[in-house]
Amino acid sequence: MDFRVINPTFGWSGNIDEKSREWGGVEENILNYLCDVNHLEQFADMANDTDQLASYIDPFLQNAEKYFDGMEKLADGQVKWSELRKQFNGKVAGAIAKIRKLDAEFGSDMESINAQDSSDLLRIETKRQNSLKEIAGSLKHDLQAELFRHQNRMNDINNRQQVQTERQEIQKAVREKRASLMQRAKFGTRDGLNEQIKIG
């Protein structure tokens, strides 16, 4: 008489089994594994490999979060930089307008003093030169302040990028070392058995 081990739950979950095979590569009948050491060994390798890949998820997601956060800060910095340049360009435009106004006023003054002596002319010219020097000094001060502020900010960005690069290199070396140790500790050598388990 032929006795066979029958799985009573086999055959009642076709759609689920099909999706499971497509996604995870698993057999629908557990006896296909239990009756063959090779299948058991292959499944154990799949489990170990999947577990190892899963261990990389958290560090990868942490690095992704750092990367996107850094890119967001760079984007925000570019927006702020554009706003500062807009403000600075407005100051330059205002200084140019003041200079043009002074030149126009100077021309008007010159026309109104055609008959005045040289002392009056010298006084007007001195006034003009002083005004121009004052505006130029203010503009130079603003330029130096803006330049100093942005140089400091760029230095901070460069320092952060250097620290982040070094940190990533150290983390990479640690991950590689840990992966090597885990490989040796968990798997050693894989010499699977080829014998068949017969049930019946």
C-alpha positions as CSV (number, residue, x, y, z in Angstrom):
1,M,0.0,0.0,0.0
2,D,1.4,3.4,-1.0
3,F,1.3,6.0,1.8
4,R,1.9,9.6,1.0
5,V,2.1,12.7,3.2
6,I,-0.6,15.2,2.0
7,N,-0.7,18.8,2.9
8,P,-4.5,19.5,3.6
9,T,-4.1,23.2,3.1
10,F,-2.5,23.0,-0.4
11,G,-4.5,24.3,-3.3
12,W,-6.8,26.7,-1.6
13,S,-4.9,29.9,-2.0
14,G,-4.0,30.1,-5.7
15,N,-4.0,33.9,-6.1
16,I,-2.0,34.4,-2.9
17,D,0.5,31.6,-3.9
18,E,1.0,33.2,-7.3
19,K,1.7,36.6,-5.8
20,S,4.0,35.0,-3.2
21,R,6.0,33.3,-6.0
22,E,6.3,36.5,-8.0
23,W,7.4,38.6,-5.1
24,G,9.3,36.4,-2.8
25,G,10.1,33.3,-4.9
26,V,8.5,30.9,-2.4
27,E,6.8,27.6,-3.1
28,E,3.2,27.2,-2.2
29,N,3.6,23.7,-0.7
30,I,5.8,23.5,2.4
31,L,6.6,19.9,1.7
32,N,8.6,20.9,-1.4
33,Y,11.1,22.3,1.2
34,L,10.8,19.7,3.9
35,C,11.4,16.8,1.5
36,D,14.6,18.2,0.0
37,V,17.7,19.4,1.9
38,N,18.8,21.4,-1.1
39,H,15.6,23.4,-1.0
40,L,16.0,23.9,2.7
41,E,19.5,25.1,2.2
42,Q,18.5,27.4,-0.6
43,F,15.7,28.9,1.5
44,A,18.1,29.4,4.4
45,D,20.5,31.3,2.1
46,M,17.6,33.4,0.9
47,A,16.6,34.1,4.5
48,N,20.1,35.1,5.5
49,D,20.7,37.2,2.4
50,T,17.3,39.0,2.9
51,D,18.1,39.6,6.5
52,Q,21.5,41.1,5.6
53,L,19.9,43.4,3.0
54,A,17.3,44.5,5.5
55,S,20.1,45.5,7.9
56,Y,21.3,48.0,5.4
57,I,17.9,49.8,5.2
58,D,18.2,52.0,8.3
59,P,21.7,53.3,7.5
60,F,20.7,53.9,3.9
61,L,17.6,55.8,4.9
62,Q,19.6,57.8,7.4
63,N,22.1,58.8,4.7
64,A,19.2,59.6,2.3
65,E,17.7,61.8,5.0
66,K,21.0,63.6,5.5
67,Y,21.5,64.0,1.8
68,F,18.0,65.5,1.1
69,D,18.3,67.7,4.2
70,G,21.6,69.1,3.0
71,M,20.2,69.6,-0.5
72,E,17.2,71.4,1.0
73,K,19.5,73.7,3.0
74,L,21.6,74.5,-0.1
75,A,18.4,75.3,-2.0
76,D,17.2,77.6,0.8
77,G,20.7,79.2,0.9
78,Q,20.5,79.9,-2.8
79,V,17.1,81.6,-2.3
80,K,18.5,83.7,0.6
81,W,21.6,84.6,-1.4
82,S,19.4,85.8,-4.3
83,E,17.4,87.9,-1.8
84,L,20.6,89.5,-0.4
85,R,21.9,90.2,-3.8
86,K,18.7,91.9,-4.7
87,Q,19.0,94.1,-1.6
88,F,22.6,94.9,-2.3
89,N,21.8,95.7,-6.0
90,G,19.2,98.1,-4.7
91,K,21.8,99.8,-2.5
92,V,24.1,100.2,-5.5
93,A,21.3,101.5,-7.7
94,G,20.4,104.0,-4.9
95,A,24.0,105.2,-4.6
96,I,24.3,105.6,-8.4
97,A,21.0,107.6,-8.4
98,K,22.3,109.9,-5.6
99,I,25.6,110.5,-7.5
100,R,23.6,111.4,-10.7
101,K,21.4,113.7,-8.7
102,L,24.5,115.4,-7.2
103,D,26.0,115.8,-10.7
104,A,22.8,117.3,-12.0
105,E,22.6,119.7,-9.0
106,F,26.2,120.6,-9.6
107,G,25.5,121.4,-13.2
108,S,22.6,123.6,-12.1
109,D,24.8,125.3,-9.6
110,M,27.4,126.0,-12.2
111,E,24.9,127.6,-14.5
112,S,23.6,129.8,-11.7
113,I,27.1,131.2,-10.7
114,N,28.4,132.2,-14.0
115,A,29.5,135.6,-12.6
116,Q,30.7,134.5,-9.2
117,D,34.3,134.5,-8.1
118,S,36.5,131.4,-7.8
119,S,36.0,131.1,-4.0
120,D,32.3,130.3,-4.5
121,L,33.2,127.8,-7.2
122,L,35.7,126.1,-4.9
123,R,33.1,125.9,-2.1
124,I,30.6,124.2,-4.4
125,E,33.2,121.8,-5.7
126,T,34.3,120.9,-2.1
127,K,30.7,120.3,-1.2
128,R,30.3,118.0,-4.2
129,Q,33.6,116.1,-3.5
130,N,32.6,115.6,0.2
131,S,29.2,114.3,-0.7
132,L,30.7,111.9,-3.2
133,K,33.3,110.7,-0.7
134,E,30.6,110.1,1.9
135,I,28.5,108.1,-0.5
136,A,31.5,106.2,-1.7
137,G,32.6,105.4,1.8
138,S,29.1,104.2,2.8
139,L,29.0,102.0,-0.3
140,K,32.5,100.6,0.4
141,H,31.5,99.8,4.0
142,D,28.3,98.0,2.8
143,L,30.4,96.1,0.2
144,Q,32.9,95.0,2.8
145,A,30.2,94.0,5.3
146,E,28.4,91.9,2.7
147,L,31.6,90.3,1.5
148,F,32.7,89.4,5.0
149,R,29.3,88.0,5.9
150,H,29.1,85.8,2.9
151,Q,32.8,84.6,3.2
152,N,32.0,83.4,6.7
153,R,28.9,81.7,5.5
154,M,30.8,80.0,2.7
155,N,33.5,78.9,5.1
156,D,30.9,77.4,7.4
157,I,29.4,75.5,4.4
158,N,32.8,74.2,3.3
159,N,33.6,73.1,6.9
160,R,30.3,71.3,7.2
161,Q,30.8,69.5,3.9
162,Q,34.3,68.4,4.9
163,V,33.1,67.1,8.2
164,Q,30.2,65.3,6.5
165,T,32.6,63.8,3.9
166,E,35.0,62.5,6.6
167,R,32.0,61.2,8.6
168,Q,30.7,59.3,5.6
169,E,34.1,57.8,4.9
170,I,34.4,56.6,8.5
171,Q,30.8,55.2,8.5
172,K,31.5,53.4,5.2
173,A,34.7,51.8,6.6
174,V,32.8,50.7,9.8
175,R,29.9,49.3,7.7
176,E,32.3,47.3,5.5
177,K,34.2,46.0,8.5
178,R,31.0,45.1,10.3
179,A,29.7,43.4,7.1
180,S,32.9,41.3,6.8
181,L,32.7,40.2,10.5
182,M,29.0,39.4,10.2
183,Q,29.7,37.3,7.0
184,R,32.4,35.3,8.8
185,A,30.4,34.9,12.0
186,K,27.1,34.0,10.4
187,F,27.9,32.0,7.4
188,G,31.5,30.7,7.5
189,T,31.5,28.4,4.5
190,R,28.4,27.1,2.8
191,D,28.8,23.4,2.1
192,G,25.2,22.2,1.8
193,L,24.0,18.6,1.9
194,N,22.6,17.0,-1.2
195,E,20.8,14.1,0.3
196,Q,17.0,13.7,-0.2
197,I,14.6,13.3,2.7
198,K,12.0,10.7,1.8
199,I,8.7,10.6,3.5
200,G,6.5,7.6,3.1
